[in-house]
Amino acid sequence: MTTALSSEADSEIDISNWASRYALDVIGLAGFGKDFGAIKNESNSLVKAFHSMFDVTKQKRVLFFLGSLLPWKLVRKLPLKHNKEFSEAIQTIRRSCQTIIEEKRAISTGTPIQDTDLLSIAMGNGLFTDEGLIDQVMTFLAAGHETTASVLTWAIYVLALNPKIQQQLRDEIRNNLEPLHAGSDYSAESISRLPFLYAVCNEVLRMFTPVRLTMREATRDTFLQDIAIPRGTKIMISSCATNMDESLWGPDATEFNPHRWLNVDSEGKLKVNSGGGAGSNYAMLTFLQGHRICVGQGFARAEFACMLAGWVGRFEFVMKNEEMADMNKIKIASGITVKPANGMRVSVRPVSGY
């Protein structure tokens, strides 16, 4: 990855494209012990399939709206170009998943699977059929790839706009982590020693939650305060509205401020706090809360932190486009995740000494 980005030194690149390919390779290695090769070859079939699934078009937005009113099974059967392309992409990804499973099974024939990636663990417990395993792999890929790519893109964007914060983060990374190209691995323990990295990641997740809307359906008649909610009512929940609510986060709710997640102890050292200054953990709905909180939250946070540390430790990101520097002027593509409609172009420079 560092070699590939270094080849683009001092030129503007679409960081959203790189983030998507980077995230796909990371989830492939961590989730399945498989290098998809997306960084080396952006035209491979899996990259194209994911691009087809997550690329936002007007037709997809209409279908998303219809899906909030009608059963998804009905919406998916409409004779539309998007539905045809989506089905083809799904089949491409399912075939790739089947190949991964078959390769793992062939390697481990006659011996227990010793690998510690997510797929190996799922195969080792013997509770899944092949179809069940494929469904699990597809869930891992969808949840661990596009959402992470989205939040990584916005992280680089906001750090490019805030060079002092970017430098403070780079200093912390370099002072506490060995360079990845030196053959070292980043562990959860090593990442936990970086409070400013934690703060930056949390603030990006708060401001740029990749999935802005989620839906719930009332399973019985109930009330929300004084409002009657009949059984079967579908409710749209906006995590981004809650995450940016001034009544919860204060007057700087719309400002990028990683320091809201930090306290200073009696020795003058930075210590993380869990609430970011908000009065309730329900003020942060990026991963939702309660018993339906995202089960992959821990993995997603670690994945994001490791990827960001690897990039910022090695490269400086600079925003030269004045229009892009104004967040309000960026055209947003809102689909399953939220990302810049026309990509995110920033200049990248290798920083020596690491």
Buried (B, 14 or more C-beta within 10 A) or exposed (E): BBEEBEEBEEEBBBBBBBBBBBBBBBBBEBBBBBEBBBBEEBEBBBBEBBBBBBBBEEEBEEBBEBBEEEEEEEBBEEEBEBBEBBEEBBEBBBBBBBEBBEEBEEEBEEEEBEBEBBBBEBBBEEEBEEEEBBBBBBEBBBBBBBBBBBBBBBBBBBBBBBEEBBBBBBEBBBEBBBBBEEEEEBEEEBBEEBBBBBBBBBBBBBBBBBBBBEEEEBEEEEEEEEEEEEEEEEEEEBBBEBBBBEEBBBEEBEEBBBBBBBEEEEEEEBEBBEEBBBEEEEBBBBBBBEEEEBEBEEBBBBBBBBBBBBBBBBBBBBBEEEEBEEBEEBEEBBBBBBBBEEBBBBBBBBEEEB
